[in-house]
Amino acid sequence: MKKRTLITVAMLASVVAGLIIINACSKSDSIDKGLVESKKKNLQFSNFTPADDDIVPLIEAFNSSYKQFKQGYKSGEYIEMNEALWTLEAGINYEFRSNKDSITDIIYDSTFVVVGTSAGENGELIANGDDLLEAYSDLLDYTNSELTQGGETYYLFMADIEVKELSDETITLKMTTAKVPILPRPWSCYVQGSDYWYPVMGMGYCDGDSVGLGQGKDASTRLNGLFNKKKCMAYGCSGTIFFTNIDTYSYIYYYENQNNYNCFWEGSSNECLSPQEMNYWLDNGFYAIDGMRPQGKVFMDIFFDWDVIVGNSTYVHFIKWVRYGKLNCSGGGSGS
């Protein structure tokens, strides 16, 4: 099979003097990860990737330190920032792990914490241990409140932590949570015979028994839901699961499929996409998702959206973000 070719375009504006021209994809034998916008691209430290057997012991050791901290004991430790980031993210995901077999609509929210920093002997970035544990406490409290908000019951799909600002003495971290209501799924995991959709602008169904309905939704809404139906894509774990080492790739507009065509729909807003066409774009999207997947990680979630490309008449479907993470099983099975 031909290797995929990925081109990302970070659009600073959708329309420049009424016209933006996007060039065709260049050919290459493999994905150029340098073209992918990753959350870690500008950081001054490397990723922390522990061995599989060390993941849970590291989290449990951190949780033990946290329990002592909550009892009033000071940490007094300094932790390299790459490990500190990993530990915060892994700790939250581990604390709220679940079987994740009934994903419906994903609800996103975020919060910020600040951790004191200093430079190590070799210039590496160091996190203040007490600040780190205090931040962990705030993130746990925030996540707990998110999962019980408004009297509804949710479970955590994932928590993704990224650096937002770095100064001489502090680092500001943003945690994005994705929670899922424990409710029956509103849509099937697969394209249905009634799935005739206007492509963009929330214009709803365009044909069939549902014509004129579904206002506020369009093909991108439906496809986004289909991509995120995790029950249709078993993770191969019989116990609870949690994610570590999460990567986010952003603003992916062009991606070749196996026939060397652009994966994502481009055209006018008044076209009517049939169920067959919906399946075609769904297959292309999953091809793109699989092609970008880093080795040893699984697809987690995606935001599939649309944007105006040329003036007010030509639109494109694109991936606003797609996330991957290392899958960890707790209680049985092995992730895949």
Buried (B, 14 or more C-beta within 10 A) or exposed (E): EEEBBBBBBEBEEBBEEEEBEBEEBEEBEEBEEEBBBBBBEEBEBEEBEBEEEEBBEBBEEBBEBBEEBEEEEEBEEBBBBBBBBBBBBBBBBBBBBBBBEBBBBBBEEBBBBBBBBEEEEEEBBBBBBBBBBBBBBBBBEBBEEBBEEEEEEBBBBBBBBBBEEBEEEBBEBBBBBBBBBEEEEEBEEEBEEBBBBBBBBEBBBBBBEBEEEBEEBBBBBBBBBBBBBBEEBEBEBEEBBBBBBBBBBBBBBBBBBEEEEBBBBBBEBEBBBBBEBBBBBBBBBBBBBEBBBBEEBBBBBBBBBBBBBBEEEBBBBBBBBBBBBBBBBBEEBEBE
